[in-house]
Amino acid sequence: MIKYPACIIALLFSLASCDSAIKPEELYGKWKYVKVEHPHASPPDSLSSAEIKASAPYIQFSQNNQLIIMWDSKVLSHGKFIIDGHNLVYTETMPDGKTRTFPFWVSKLTDKDLVFETKGEDGSRVTAVRDGH
């Protein structure tokens, strides 16, 4: 039986279990919401397809780490983000000029699909598709 040093085994396991971190350029562009869920609410709920279509919500990421969320053709939220592994740490600029910071956990990111969520009882999970796809 071949014996491997523990550090090599640990390294192999850590490499196998890690996905690469999100890169900002993978996010750039407009992502239209197709599903909005509130899985931690009691009871869990979601918006209907008709509600989403009527509100036409989207999130847009741009260079310089800018983020804007639109809902009913109005700015719902805007601010800056930084990437921390599979989290977007979002610093929202409030109407009074104050800020608040919270993470979005990204569970899926492809060139066409984005799924992100906030945690807690009032958290939501959003499924979005890249505009133009």
N, C-alpha and C positions, 0 to 999 in steps of 0.2 A: 504494500500500500504506500502511495506517495504521500508524504507529509508536506503541507503548505504552511508557511508562517501565518499566524493569525492576522497580521496586518494586511497581507495580500488578500485573504479571504474577506476581511472587512471592507477593503477597498472595492473588490468585485461586487459585493452586495450593495454597497452604497451607490456605485455607478449604475447598476442594474435597476435600482429603485428610483433614480432621480430622472426627472424630465428636465430639459433645459429651460432656463428662465425665458420669460416673454421678452421680446425685443420691441421697442416702441414702434419701429417701422412696420411691424406686423399688424399694429392696431390702426395706423393712420387711415383716415377715411370716414365715411358715414356708414353707420350700421343701423338698419331699420329693425325695430322690435317686431317680432312675430308671435311672441308668447311672454306673458308676464304672470308669474305665480307668486303666491305668498305662502310658502310651504310651512312656515313656523307659526302662522296664525292659528287661532283656536276658534273654529275649525279652519283648516287650510282652504285657501280659495285661489281663484285666478280670474283674470280679465277675459271676457269673451273675445272671439275673433272680430266681431262687429265693433266692440268698444275700441280695440286696438286700431282697426282700420279707420274709424272715425277720428281718433286722436292723432294718428300718424306719428307716433313717438319715434325718436331715434337718438343715438349717442354718436358724437363725432369727435374723433381724436385728430389732433394736428401737431405739427412740429412745435418745438419749444414746450412740449408736454402740456398743451392746452386741451381741455375737455369741455364739451358743452352737451347738455341734454335738453332736447326740445320735446314739447308736448302741446298739442292743440295749436301749433304754429307760434308758441311762446317759449321763451327760455325758462325752463324749469330749474336748471342748475348750471353753473359754470365754475371753472377753476383750473387747477393744475394737478397733474398726477406724476408719481414716480413709480417705478416698477421695483418690486421686492419679490423675486422668484415668480410665483404664480398669483401674486397679489398686486393690485393697483392701489397704491395709497393715494387717496383722493383728498385734496384740500379744496373744499368748496368755499367760494366767496359769497357771503350772504349779502342781501340788499343793503344792510346797514354798514357794510364794509368789514365786518368781523368774519372770521373763518372758522370752519370746523373740519376736522380730518377724520376719515374713516376708510377702512379697506373694502375693496371689491375683490372677491376671490374669483379668479377665472378658472372655470373647470373645463372649458373647451375653447380652443382657438385654432381655426384653420383659415385658409385664404377666403372661405365663404361664410363660415359660421363662428359665432361668438356666444358663449354662455357665461354669464357672470352673476354673482349674487352678493348680497349683504347679509349679515347674520343678525340674530336676535328675533324677538317676537314680531317686530314690525319689518323684518327683512324681506327682501324680494329676490326672486331668481328671474333673470331676463334672458331670453333666447333671441338673438338678433342675426340678421343676414347682411352681408356687405352690400351696400347699394350698388346696383348695376349687375348683380349676379342672380 
